[in-house]
Amino acid sequence: MRGLFAVVLGCALSACSGEAADHPENEARGTKALVVYATSYPLAFFAERIGGGAVEVVFRVPEGVDPAHWNADPETIARAQQADLLLRHGAGDPAWLDLASLHRDRVVDTTARVRARLLRETGVRHQHGPEGEHSHGAWAGTPWLDPTLAAAQAEAIAEALAASRPEQADTFRSNLAALLLDLEALDEAQVRAAARLGDAPILYSHPAYAYLQARYGLNGRSLVWEPDELPPDAEWRALGRLLDAHPARSMLWEAEPLPETRARLAALGIESRVHAPCANRPEAGDWLAVMQENRAGLEALAAASGSAARPSR
C-alpha cells in the first residue's frame, strides 16, 4: 500500500508548484485566509487539515442532513459563489450545484483524476410499489470510504490551495503528507481486517458502502433500509429470501437502527453494526476519528466471522 500512497503524494507535491489562479477577490483580500466552500463534510475536513490557518472552510449543511440531498438556500448559494474555491466530489453531488451560477474556474472536482474508479450503486433491492424489485443505478456518493480515493481527493485539494496561494505551498505540502500517512495507516488496517474476514457474507443497510466493498473485496449485498424506520413486512420477506442464498450474520448500518429492527435481525442471527459514512459533521470528533471507529468495527466483524452459524428461521 505504501507505493500507492507515495505515488499520490508525489503527484500532489509536483502539482503544488503551479501558478496562482487569477482571482480579483484574492488580490482584494491580500494575505487573508482563502475562503473554501465544501459541499460535504469529508471535503471540509480534508481542506481544514491541509489548509490549516490559511483557509476559512465554509460548510453549511445542517446537522443530521445528508449533503447529497440537501437543497441550498439563497444565502448558501451566495457564499458558494463568493468563495475562492468550491470543493465537490464529482459523484453524488447535490443537485443545486449544477443549477447555481458558479465561477467554474474555482470549482474543484476532487475525483476528476480518478473518474474511472467511481462506482454506481449496485445491488439495491426494492420491493415497494408496482415497479417491483429494481436498482436505481445512481452514482455511489461516498468515495472517501476507500482511503486511496480519499487520498486522491486530498491531493486535488492541496493542488488547488497551492495554485491559489503558492507562497504557502510548503505548508500545504507538509499538512498533506501528514494526512496521507493517516489515510495509509487506515487503509492498511482495513486491508488486514478484510483479509481475515475473507468471503464471509455481510449485509449493508444502503448501497453507500460500494467503495468499501470494492476496495477490500468484501462479500456484501445492499438493502435500502433506513435506520430510523422499521422496514415493512415485504422487506423482511425479501430479506429472508436473500439470506437463503447469502447467509449473512452481520449488517452494516449508516446509523444506529431502531431497537425493534435490531431485535428482529438478531432473531435471524444477524448482528447490527454501525459503520458511519460520515458525510456530515459528527456530533463528536472528526472525520478521521469516525473512520477509525469504522476500522475498529471492521476488525471486530472479522474477529467474529468464525463464530456459530446463523440459527434457522
C-alpha positions as CSV (number, residue, x, y, z in Angstrom):
1,M,0.0,0.0,0.0
2,R,2.9,2.4,0.7
3,G,3.7,2.5,-3.0
4,L,0.3,3.7,-4.0
5,F,0.2,6.4,-1.4
6,A,3.7,7.5,-2.3
7,V,2.5,8.0,-5.9
8,V,-0.4,10.1,-4.8
9,L,1.9,12.2,-2.6
10,G,4.4,12.6,-5.4
11,C,1.7,13.8,-7.8
12,A,0.4,16.3,-5.2
13,L,3.9,17.7,-4.4
14,S,4.8,18.2,-8.0
15,A,1.5,19.9,-8.7
16,C,1.9,22.4,-5.8
17,S,4.3,24.4,-7.9
18,G,1.6,25.6,-10.3
19,E,0.7,29.3,-10.9
20,A,-1.8,31.0,-8.7
21,A,-5.3,31.4,-10.1
22,D,-6.1,34.9,-11.3
23,H,-9.0,35.9,-8.9
24,P,-9.6,39.6,-8.3
25,E,-11.1,38.7,-4.9
26,N,-7.7,37.2,-3.8
27,E,-6.0,40.4,-4.7
28,A,-8.5,42.4,-2.7
29,R,-8.0,40.1,0.4
30,G,-4.2,40.3,0.3
31,T,-3.0,37.7,2.7
32,K,-6.4,36.9,4.2
33,A,-7.4,33.3,4.5
34,L,-8.7,31.6,1.4
35,V,-12.4,31.0,1.6
36,V,-13.1,27.4,0.7
37,Y,-16.7,26.2,0.3
38,A,-17.1,22.4,0.9
39,T,-20.2,20.5,-0.4
40,S,-19.8,17.7,2.2
41,Y,-18.0,17.2,5.5
42,P,-15.2,14.9,4.3
43,L,-14.1,17.6,1.9
44,A,-14.3,20.2,4.6
45,F,-12.2,18.0,6.9
46,F,-9.5,17.5,4.2
47,A,-9.4,21.2,3.5
48,E,-9.1,22.0,7.2
49,R,-6.3,19.5,7.6
50,I,-4.3,20.7,4.6
51,G,-5.0,24.4,4.7
52,G,-4.7,24.9,8.4
53,G,-4.9,28.6,9.4
54,A,-4.5,29.6,5.8
55,V,-8.1,28.7,4.9
56,E,-11.6,29.5,6.1
57,V,-13.7,26.4,5.3
58,V,-17.4,27.0,4.8
59,F,-19.7,24.0,5.3
60,R,-23.3,25.0,5.8
61,V,-25.3,21.7,5.6
62,P,-27.4,21.4,8.8
63,E,-26.6,18.7,11.3
64,G,-28.1,15.3,10.6
65,V,-28.8,16.1,6.9
66,D,-27.3,14.2,4.0
67,P,-25.4,16.8,2.0
68,A,-26.1,15.0,-1.3
69,H,-29.9,15.5,-0.8
70,W,-29.8,19.0,0.7
71,N,-31.3,21.9,-1.2
72,A,-29.1,25.0,-0.6
73,D,-30.9,28.2,0.4
74,P,-30.1,31.5,-1.4
75,E,-27.6,32.6,1.3
76,T,-25.7,29.4,1.0
77,I,-25.5,29.7,-2.8
78,A,-24.3,33.2,-2.4
79,R,-21.5,32.0,-0.1
80,A,-20.5,29.4,-2.6
81,Q,-20.5,31.9,-5.4
82,Q,-18.2,34.2,-3.4
83,A,-15.8,31.6,-2.3
84,D,-12.2,31.4,-3.6
85,L,-12.6,27.6,-4.1
86,L,-15.6,25.3,-4.2
87,L,-15.0,21.6,-3.5
88,R,-17.2,18.9,-4.9
89,H,-16.9,15.1,-5.1
90,G,-17.8,14.6,-8.7
91,A,-20.1,11.7,-7.7
92,G,-23.2,12.0,-5.6
93,D,-23.0,15.8,-5.6
94,P,-26.1,17.8,-4.5
95,A,-28.4,18.8,-7.4
96,W,-28.2,22.5,-6.7
97,L,-24.6,22.6,-7.8
98,D,-25.5,22.2,-11.4
99,L,-28.2,24.7,-11.2
100,A,-26.3,27.6,-9.5
101,S,-24.3,30.1,-11.4
102,L,-20.8,29.4,-10.2
103,H,-17.3,30.5,-11.2
104,R,-16.3,27.3,-12.9
105,D,-12.6,28.1,-12.7
106,R,-12.9,28.0,-8.9
107,V,-14.8,24.7,-8.7
108,V,-12.5,21.8,-7.7
109,D,-13.8,18.3,-8.8
110,T,-11.8,16.3,-6.3
111,T,-12.3,13.0,-8.2
112,A,-11.6,14.3,-11.7
113,R,-8.3,12.3,-12.0
114,V,-9.8,9.1,-10.7
115,R,-13.1,9.2,-12.7
116,A,-12.6,5.7,-13.9
117,R,-12.7,4.4,-10.3
118,L,-16.1,5.9,-9.5
119,L,-18.9,3.5,-8.9
120,R,-22.6,3.3,-9.5
121,E,-24.9,2.0,-6.7
122,T,-25.5,-1.7,-7.3
123,G,-27.3,-4.5,-5.5
124,V,-30.1,-2.1,-4.5
125,R,-33.2,-4.2,-3.6
126,H,-36.6,-2.6,-3.7
127,Q,-40.0,-4.3,-3.2
128,H,-42.2,-1.2,-3.0
129,G,-44.9,-0.1,-5.4
130,P,-45.9,-1.6,-8.8
131,E,-42.3,-1.4,-10.1
132,G,-41.3,-4.4,-8.1
133,E,-37.6,-5.1,-7.4
134,H,-35.3,-2.7,-9.1
135,S,-32.0,-0.8,-8.9
136,H,-31.6,3.0,-9.1
137,G,-28.2,2.9,-10.8
138,A,-27.1,6.3,-9.4
139,W,-23.5,7.2,-8.7
140,A,-22.3,6.0,-5.3
141,G,-21.6,9.2,-3.5
142,T,-19.2,8.1,-0.7
143,P,-15.8,7.7,-2.4
144,W,-14.0,8.6,0.8
145,L,-14.9,5.2,2.3
146,D,-11.9,4.0,0.1
147,P,-8.9,5.7,1.8
148,T,-7.0,5.6,-1.5
149,L,-9.7,7.6,-3.1
150,A,-9.8,9.9,-0.1
151,A,-6.1,10.4,-0.7
152,A,-6.7,11.4,-4.3
153,Q,-9.3,13.9,-3.2
154,A,-6.9,15.3,-0.7
155,E,-4.3,15.6,-3.4
156,A,-6.7,17.6,-5.6
157,I,-7.5,20.0,-2.7
158,A,-3.8,20.5,-1.9
159,E,-3.1,21.3,-5.5
160,A,-5.9,23.8,-5.7
161,L,-4.9,25.5,-2.5
162,A,-1.2,25.8,-3.6
163,A,-2.3,27.2,-7.0
164,S,-4.2,29.9,-5.2
165,R,-1.5,30.6,-2.5
166,P,1.8,29.4,-4.0
167,E,3.8,31.2,-1.2
168,Q,2.1,28.8,1.3
169,A,2.7,25.6,-0.8
170,D,5.3,24.3,1.7
171,T,2.7,24.4,4.5
172,F,0.1,22.7,2.3
173,R,2.7,20.1,1.3
174,S,3.6,19.3,4.9
175,N,0.0,19.1,6.0
176,L,-1.0,16.9,3.1
177,A,1.9,14.5,3.9
178,A,0.6,14.1,7.4
179,L,-2.9,13.5,6.3
180,L,-1.7,10.9,3.7
181,L,0.1,9.0,6.4
182,D,-3.1,8.8,8.4
183,L,-5.0,7.6,5.4
184,E,-2.4,5.0,4.6
185,A,-2.5,3.6,8.1
186,L,-6.3,3.4,8.0
187,D,-6.2,1.6,4.6
188,E,-3.5,-0.9,5.7
189,A,-5.5,-1.8,8.9
190,Q,-8.7,-2.3,6.9
191,V,-6.8,-4.5,4.3
192,R,-5.7,-6.8,7.1
193,A,-9.3,-6.9,8.6
194,A,-10.8,-7.7,5.2
195,A,-8.3,-10.4,4.6
196,R,-9.3,-12.0,7.9
197,L,-12.9,-11.6,7.0
198,G,-12.4,-13.4,3.7
199,D,-15.6,-14.3,1.9
200,A,-17.9,-14.2,4.9
201,P,-21.3,-12.8,3.7
202,I,-22.4,-9.5,5.1
203,L,-25.3,-7.1,4.5
204,Y,-25.3,-3.3,4.0
205,S,-28.3,-1.2,5.0
206,H,-27.7,1.0,2.0
207,P,-25.6,1.0,-1.2
208,A,-23.4,3.8,0.3
209,Y,-20.8,1.1,1.0
210,A,-20.0,0.4,-2.6
211,Y,-16.5,1.9,-2.3
212,L,-15.8,0.0,0.9
213,Q,-16.7,-3.3,-0.8
214,A,-14.8,-2.5,-4.0
215,R,-11.6,-1.6,-2.2
216,Y,-11.5,-4.5,0.2
217,G,-13.2,-7.2,-1.8
218,L,-16.0,-7.8,0.7
219,N,-18.8,-10.2,0.1
220,G,-21.8,-7.9,0.7
221,R,-25.3,-7.3,-0.5
222,S,-27.1,-4.0,-0.2
223,L,-30.6,-3.2,1.0
224,V,-32.3,0.2,1.3
225,W,-33.3,0.3,4.9
226,E,-33.4,3.5,6.9
227,P,-32.1,3.3,10.5
228,D,-35.0,5.4,11.8
229,E,-37.7,3.4,10.1
230,L,-39.0,-0.1,10.7
231,P,-38.9,-2.0,7.4
232,P,-42.3,-3.2,6.2
233,D,-43.2,-6.9,6.1
234,A,-42.4,-7.1,2.4
235,E,-38.8,-6.1,3.1
236,W,-38.5,-8.7,5.8
237,R,-39.8,-11.4,3.4
238,A,-37.3,-10.2,0.8
239,L,-34.5,-10.4,3.3
240,G,-35.5,-14.0,4.2
241,R,-35.2,-14.9,0.5
242,L,-31.8,-13.2,0.3
243,L,-30.5,-15.0,3.4
244,D,-31.2,-18.3,1.8
245,A,-28.5,-17.5,-0.9
246,H,-26.4,-15.1,1.2
247,P,-26.4,-16.3,4.8
248,A,-25.1,-13.1,6.3
249,R,-24.5,-12.8,10.1
250,S,-23.7,-9.1,10.2
251,M,-25.3,-5.9,8.8
252,L,-23.6,-2.5,8.5
253,W,-25.7,0.5,9.2
254,E,-25.2,4.2,8.5
255,A,-26.5,5.0,12.0
256,E,-28.0,3.1,14.9
257,P,-31.1,1.2,13.8
258,L,-34.4,1.2,15.8
259,P,-34.4,-1.3,18.7
260,E,-37.2,-3.3,17.1
261,T,-35.2,-3.6,13.8
262,R,-32.1,-4.6,15.7
263,A,-34.0,-7.2,17.7
264,R,-35.7,-8.8,14.6
265,L,-32.4,-9.0,12.9
266,A,-30.8,-10.6,16.0
267,A,-33.6,-13.2,15.9
268,L,-32.3,-14.1,12.4
269,G,-28.8,-14.4,13.7
270,I,-27.7,-11.0,12.2
271,E,-25.8,-8.6,14.4
272,S,-26.2,-4.9,13.6
273,R,-23.0,-2.8,13.4
274,V,-22.8,1.0,12.7
275,H,-20.3,1.9,10.0
276,A,-20.9,5.6,9.6
277,P,-20.3,7.1,6.2
278,C,-19.8,10.5,7.9
279,A,-21.0,12.7,5.0
280,N,-21.9,15.3,7.6
281,R,-20.1,16.6,10.6
282,P,-20.3,14.1,13.5
283,E,-21.6,15.0,17.0
284,A,-18.2,14.3,18.4
285,G,-14.7,14.0,17.0
286,D,-13.9,14.5,13.3
287,W,-13.9,12.5,10.0
288,L,-10.8,10.6,10.8
289,A,-12.0,9.6,14.3
290,V,-15.2,8.2,12.8
291,M,-13.2,6.3,10.1
292,Q,-11.1,4.9,13.0
293,E,-14.2,3.7,14.7
294,N,-15.3,2.1,11.5
295,R,-12.0,0.4,11.2
296,A,-12.3,-1.0,14.7
297,G,-15.8,-2.2,13.8
298,L,-14.5,-3.9,10.7
299,E,-11.8,-5.6,12.8
300,A,-14.4,-6.8,15.3
301,L,-16.5,-8.1,12.4
302,A,-13.6,-10.1,11.1
303,A,-12.8,-11.5,14.6
304,A,-16.4,-12.6,14.9
305,S,-16.7,-14.1,11.4
306,G,-15.8,-17.6,12.6
307,S,-18.5,-17.9,15.3
308,A,-21.5,-20.2,15.3
309,A,-23.8,-20.4,12.3
310,R,-27.0,-18.4,11.9
311,P,-30.0,-20.0,13.6
312,S,-32.7,-21.4,11.3
313,R,-35.7,-19.3,10.6
